[in-house]
């Protein structure tokens, strides 16, 4: 029973992070912390790093804190939650930074319907260069209107 609960918490945390990605992107990144996210939409720098990468560090700190609470305080839920946040961050980095933005030159030839839909949706978001009007969505639950055969 403990294993099933652990798996449920892990999957639930992973799925909740999809909501958090949408919420953070819409209300924080395109809101009061636009100054950190702006360089993701406007490439006005020559660095591989962006100020926008600080959002990744925030969630990494949350995940590490949960691991530490599990290890040193015996908070059992800290491990599956920390792993859920870590797994989502890894998936997000893989899809957003590697697959979509090609920060590493991998997966350039992925051409199935899901890959095209994710790229199309993200391109529509980046079509709007300002703080407002950019459609915000998560990584996994992209609106179906972007998927065409």
KACORKA-V137007 format. One record per residue. N is the residue number from 1. PHI is phi as a letter, one per 40 degrees, with the letter a starting at -180 (NA if undefined). NEAR is the number of other ideal C-beta (glycine too) atoms within 12 Angstrom. Layout:
n:N phi:PHI near:NEAR
n:N phi:PHI near:NEAR
This chain:
n:1 phi:NA near:7
n:2 phi:c near:12
n:3 phi:c near:11
n:4 phi:c near:11
n:5 phi:c near:15
n:6 phi:d near:22
n:7 phi:c near:17
n:8 phi:c near:19
n:9 phi:c near:27
n:10 phi:d near:27
n:11 phi:c near:20
n:12 phi:c near:22
n:13 phi:c near:31
n:14 phi:d near:31
n:15 phi:c near:23
n:16 phi:c near:26
n:17 phi:c near:34
n:18 phi:c near:28
n:19 phi:c near:22
n:20 phi:c near:27
n:21 phi:c near:33
n:22 phi:c near:26
n:23 phi:c near:18
n:24 phi:c near:31
n:25 phi:c near:33
n:26 phi:c near:25
n:27 phi:b near:18
n:28 phi:b near:24
n:29 phi:c near:33
n:30 phi:c near:30
n:31 phi:b near:19
n:32 phi:c near:13
n:33 phi:b near:22
n:34 phi:d near:25
n:35 phi:c near:18
n:36 phi:c near:25
n:37 phi:c near:32
n:38 phi:d near:22
n:39 phi:c near:24
n:40 phi:c near:34
n:41 phi:c near:28
n:42 phi:b near:18
n:43 phi:c near:16
n:44 phi:b near:12
n:45 phi:a near:14
n:46 phi:b near:8
n:47 phi:c near:12
n:48 phi:c near:13
n:49 phi:c near:15
n:50 phi:b near:26
n:51 phi:d near:22
n:52 phi:d near:31
n:53 phi:c near:25
n:54 phi:c near:21
n:55 phi:c near:30
n:56 phi:c near:30
n:57 phi:c near:17
n:58 phi:d near:21
n:59 phi:c near:31
n:60 phi:c near:22
n:61 phi:c near:18
n:62 phi:c near:27
n:63 phi:c near:30
n:64 phi:c near:23
n:65 phi:c near:21
n:66 phi:c near:29
n:67 phi:c near:24
n:68 phi:c near:17
n:69 phi:c near:20
n:70 phi:c near:22
n:71 phi:c near:15
n:72 phi:b near:13
n:73 phi:b near:14
n:74 phi:g near:11
n:75 phi:c near:18
n:76 phi:d near:18
n:77 phi:c near:23
n:78 phi:c near:28
n:79 phi:c near:29
n:80 phi:c near:31
n:81 phi:c near:32
n:82 phi:c near:33
n:83 phi:c near:27
n:84 phi:c near:33
n:85 phi:c near:36
n:86 phi:c near:29
n:87 phi:c near:26
n:88 phi:c near:36
n:89 phi:d near:33
n:90 phi:c near:22
n:91 phi:c near:24
n:92 phi:c near:32
n:93 phi:d near:25
n:94 phi:c near:22
n:95 phi:c near:31
n:96 phi:c near:36
n:97 phi:c near:28
n:98 phi:c near:19
n:99 phi:c near:28
n:100 phi:c near:30
n:101 phi:c near:29
n:102 phi:f near:18
n:103 phi:c near:23
n:104 phi:b near:15
n:105 phi:c near:11
n:106 phi:b near:16
n:107 phi:f near:21
n:108 phi:c near:14
n:109 phi:c near:11
n:110 phi:c near:19
n:111 phi:b near:13
n:112 phi:c near:14
n:113 phi:c near:16
n:114 phi:c near:21
n:115 phi:c near:21
n:116 phi:c near:21
n:117 phi:c near:28
n:118 phi:c near:34
n:119 phi:c near:28
n:120 phi:c near:24
n:121 phi:c near:31
n:122 phi:c near:32
n:123 phi:c near:18
n:124 phi:c near:20
n:125 phi:c near:33
n:126 phi:c near:23
n:127 phi:c near:14
n:128 phi:c near:17
n:129 phi:c near:19
n:130 phi:c near:15
n:131 phi:c near:24
n:132 phi:b near:13
n:133 phi:g near:15
n:134 phi:c near:26
n:135 phi:c near:23
n:136 phi:b near:30
n:137 phi:a near:27
n:138 phi:c near:30
n:139 phi:c near:34
n:140 phi:c near:25
n:141 phi:b near:19
n:142 phi:c near:31
n:143 phi:d near:19
n:144 phi:c near:15
n:145 phi:c near:12
n:146 phi:c near:22
n:147 phi:c near:18
n:148 phi:b near:12
n:149 phi:c near:8
